[in-house]
Amino acid sequence: MSWDVAVIGAGYVGLPLGQTFAEAGQKVVLVDVVDSIVDALNIGDVSAETLKPLVESGAITATTDYSVVRDSDAVLLAVPTPLSRQREPDLSHIESAARSVAQHLRKGHVVVLESTTYPGTTREILLPLLEEGSGLKAGADFHVAFSPERVDPGNREFTTKTTPKIVGGIDDASAEAAASLYRKVIDEVHTVSTPEAAELTKLLEYMLW
């Protein structure tokens, strides 16, 4: 079986993200380490009326098995980054997910980090872990980008589909590959010069709240 998109993390960011892709006709697999979340999704035990039909039709499925990454065209990391006592994001979930994804990475993949973090994370943390674990070279063998999640739970005016998306790649090809992916499902997509620029937009937005 193959999927258009693998979303790593089935939480408040990953779940609506996967739903948005599925509603646009993309085949989605959600990967989460919590068995109860995966089980609830696969048996249709979900509260959202719009999500349940997608699960029942097979447009969305869920698993704890990272090997599905190999059979997916794109990988979106939407794992939690809780703040530490020093008000710094805890990157342990990103690091763990990156190591697991890297084991199944193949040439041609598009990997996008969506988790809220500080500038430099994509290039300095995610990218080396993907290269080390896969033996592949970012930019040459696969694409890497950052696109900050912009989820406002319960907001019916600005959904994942209607909220403008920012994308920054490690190179022009990565930026375009990621932007092309999002343009399939999101109304407005903008590219910026680097992952660091995209990471900074989220921090600036967070500071203005």
Secondary structure, 3 states (H helix, E strand, C coil): CCEEEEEECCCCCHHHHHHHHHHCCCCEEEECCCHHHHHHHHCCCCCCCCCHHHHHHCCEEEECCHHHHHHEEEEEECCCCCECCCCCECCHHHHHHHHHHHCCCCCCCEEEECCCCCCCHHHHHHHHHHHHHHCCCECCCEEEEECCCCCCCCCCCCCCCCCCEEEEECCHHHHHHHHHHHHCCCCCEEEECCHHHHHHHHHHHHHHC
